Amino acid sequence: MLVLTRRIGEAIFVGDKIVITVLRTEGNKTRLGIEAPVHVSVDREEVRNRGGVQGTDLLLVEQTREHRRRKMNLKEKPYAFASHRK
């Protein structure tokens, strides 16, 4: 396991197409922003452990996927994290 320290606003790149950014910290909670291509599945541990997504979680996942698809269709930003690319 690679262990990294990041401050608010700092990012971690996973390969060429995934960016994880620290957005906020409050006590023992950290809010992360994850930008990845549509075909990459990003799940919370508890969702993955319960064997899938159901009910209202499924609706949220579908809305998120649709939002990501729309972002991917923009010609000037082929990836959601294009602003981080060199």
Summary of the structure (lengths in Angstrom):
residues: 86
radius of gyration: 14.4
end to end distance: 27.1
largest distance: 40.0
contacts: 158
relative contact order: 0.14
helix: 30%
strand: 23%
